[in-house]
Amino acid sequence: MSGFDKREEGFESKFAHDADLRFKAEARRNKLVGAWAAELMGLSGDEAEAYGRDIVKEDLKEAGADDVFRKIRADFDAKGIEQSDHQIRRTMDEMLAKAVEEIQTKG
């Protein structure tokens, strides 16, 4: 195997690893955001856990986080929860940072 082949294999491996970490971080973010939203909507126990799973599933519908945002926005509107779009997106960003940190420290 030439040096170029080894380098290419290394890049492919890193890309796959980074994609896996990104997927895990986004799934964890969605679970955290789901717990936050569930609490604001007065859900607890099994209902809160089910809502968190719904948020994780929602993110699988399309690339990016807009599908998750739209679901939370619609659910908040339906329940009369006062949260701005900015606050929802900011919380999603904060939860992503927390998820990345948890993955890096706990694995």
Helices and strands as residue ranges (DSSP letters): H 3-40, H 45-58, H 66-79, H 85-106
